[in-house]
Amino acid sequence: MRVERFWKSLGEFLSETVGEALAELVLTMLACALLAALVGIAYLSWSFSPRGTLAGAGVFGLLLAHGAWHLHRKSVKKRGRRVLPTITTTLFMVTACTAAFLLFYASGCGCA
């Protein structure tokens, strides 16, 4: 009885460890691919038009700042549907989550 329980717990431990290692591997590979895609997009954009790249980065920065401002400001009386604040707040949250993902998983990427 004790031997069966030992082997069962050992099997569960090993399957959990292997599963976590595979999940880490997949997430690291995904982060490396995302980082490579972002670098490739920036390189192609810069080689096509440096001024357009800087202008696009500026507009993107303004949209992120607007989204962060709407996310962290004190709530004011809601007046109907506001499309721009919803879009910029969503953009800010997606960018923040992507940055956190890349920070945690792409930092160990050996592609750099």
N, C-alpha and C positions, 0 to 999 in steps of 0.2 A: 504494500500500500504506500509506504513512504518512498520507495524507489520510483513508483509510477508518478507520484506527485512531483518528485525531483525532476524527472525527465520532462514532464509536462511543463513545469515552470522554466526549465532550461530552454525548451523549445520556444516558449512564448518570448523569453528574453532575447534569444537569438533572432527570432523573426522581427521583433520590434527594433532591434539594433540595426539589422540589415535594411529594414524599411526606412528608418531615419537616415541612414547613410545614403541610400538611393534618392531620397527626397532632397537631401542637401546637394547631391550631385546634379540633379535635374535643375534645381533652383539656381545653382552657380552657373551652369551652362546657359540657362535662360538669361541670367544677368549679363553674362559675357556677350551673348548674341545681341541683347538690347543695347549694351554699351557700344559694341562695334557698329550697330546700325545708326545710333545717334552720332557717333564720330564720322561715319561715312556721309550721313546727311549734311552735317556741318561742313565737311570738306568739299562736297559737291556744290553746296550752296555758296561757299566762299569762292570757289574757283569760277563759278558762273557769274556772280555779282557780289563783290565785297560790300558795296553800299546797300544793296538790297538785304544782305545778310544782317548788317548792323541795324538797318531800319526794322527788319522783321524781329530781331532780338529786342529792340526797344519797345515795339508794340506788344510783344509777348510779355515783356517785363511789366508794362503798364497794365495789361490784362490781369497778370498775377497779383500785382499790387491792389488793383480794384477788388479782386476776389478775396484777398486776405483782409482788406479793409471791411468789406461787407460781412465777412465771417466773424471778425472779432469786435465789431462796433456794438455799442449798446443798441438793443432792439428798439426801433421806433415803430410808431403805428403803421401797420401794414396797409398799403393802398393798392389793392388789386394785384394783378399779376405783374411781376417785374422780370422780364426775360433776361436782360443784360446781367443783373446781379446773380441770377441763378446760373447762367452760363459761366461767368467769371469765377464764381465760388466753386463750381464743379471743376473747372480747369485748374484752379489753385489746389484743390484737394487731390486730384489725379496727379498733378505734378509733384506734390509733397509726398504722396505715397510711392511714386516712382523713384523719387530721390532717396527715400528711406530704403526702398528695396535695393537700389544700386549701392547704397552705402553699406548695407549689411552683407550683400552677396557678391558684388563685383569687386570689393576691396581685396578679396582673396583670388581674384582672377589672374591667371598667369599670362594673359594675352597682352598686357601692357608693357 
